[in-house]
């Protein structure tokens, strides 16, 4: 993450955006040109340009410029229609979505490393299922968010309980696939119901990988009616009959 050093602020650029967004720093006191000069100076000594970092900096700098230009211009009239989003509200929403997407990407990279370590320690070899997977009203990002929520709950449980007896053979990917299929024979199941009440991380990761493998093999089907609604898992034959 690129770090900026200003009279009013010293730290990561995304933190500066967050502080501006929540009005803890006056955007009129921030000189975007100074930030740009610092960035160009830091890039002068770099042999190879990191396009990801450069594009991220440009996106954030452009957002700061837009916020500042709106702060310096007269306030626009209030929206006439009730519930209509103002330009400022739209900008804040875009910032929030951008930050959430960044955090999700970072979490997914960590989870890939954890899953790789987990599978390498298991006697069975189940490669991570390749995309695409056909999902009804559901994106892989929404499925990942649901997974991260369960994983966060597992981490909280592990921080509260220091010693717990875990039988590793219970949570192989193969066993989790069999458990999911057995449960689906009784009918559709919510994604959150695939996990125990107080899951360990090894359970969460193994169950999720097992579900992805079943989706890849077309033995299960995932659907979501509303954007933030429950994800429903059904047996593939039942999904085709609907």
Secondary structure, 3 states (H helix, E strand, C coil): CCEEECCCCEEEHHHHHHHHHCCCCCHHHCCHHHHHHHHHHHHHCCCCCCHHHHHHHHHHHHHHHHHHHHHHCCCCCCCCCCCCCCHHHHHHHHHHHHHHHHHHHHHHHHHHHHHHHHHHCCCCCCCCCCCCCCCECCCHHHHHHHHHHHHHHHHHHHHHCCCCCCCHHHHCHHHHHHHHHHHHCCCCEEHHHHCCCCCCHHHHHHHHHHHHHHHHCCCEEEECCCCCCCCEEEEHHHHHHC
